[in-house]
Amino acid sequence: MFRPLYDWVLRLAHHKHALPALAGISFAESSFFPIPPDAMLIPMVLAQRDKAWLIAGVCTVASVIGGMFGYLIGYALLESVGQWLINLYHMQDKIAQFQASYAEYGAAIILLKGLTPIPFKLVTIASGIAHYNFGLFVLFSTITRAARFFIVAGLLKKFGAPVQEFIEKRLDLFAWLFLALIVGGFVAVAYL
């Protein structure tokens, strides 16, 4: 079922616009888009293991810049765009709790949640709403996003061929698991 999409993404990995497309997805995911960049990062690294560090670097930089935009949404646009996103993700009750936890655990929240399937845009917007120190926000976002993307890229670079073969044999299973992680991240934020 997912084979045509997977094959398309692998072909896209060799296209001259692959890195800009990945950058766009990474930027959007950190501020308003629900699909994580891993959907492109993983097939792109598998298709071009020699460019793993470049791909992870582009993904990281675009994600951090997108995170800055998410911060701006929370900081300056709460009453318009920020409120719309909060309503879209049914986060009205959770945002107040999330804000309160920043007073004591801001660094840990950014660092830990940036590594999980919990949508990073929620962290970036909440950081802006809480008026968390912008310099520290950028620093911690860079650390956590770089760790996430460079670890994935490094593992795929080193173990790419067997991993690719393993994934391709079980492509539908991995696609459903990936979708379950995305949905699970939203559910975790909404109900935990």
ZIZIDA-V127519 format. One line per field, one symbol per residue. ss: DSSP state (h for helix, s for strand, l for the rest). phi: phi as a letter, one per 20 degrees, with the letter a starting at -180 (. if undefined). Layout:
ss = ???
phi = ???
This chain:
ss = llhhhhhhhhhhhllllhhhhhhhhhhhhllllllllhhhhhhhhhhlhhhhhhhhhhhhhhhhhhhhhhhhhhhhlhhhhhhhhhhhlllhhhhhhhhhhhhhhhhhhhhhhllllllhhhhhhhhhhllllhhhhhhhhhhhhhhhhhhhhhhhhhhhhhhhhhhhhlhhhhhhhhhhhhhhhhhhhhhl
phi = .eggfffffffffeffdffffffffffffecbeeeffgfdgffffffcffdgffffffffffffffffffgfgffddgfdfffffffgeldgffffffffffgdcgffgfffffeeffgfgfffffffgflfgfffgfgfffffffggfffgffffffdgfffffffffcgfgffffffffffffffgffdd
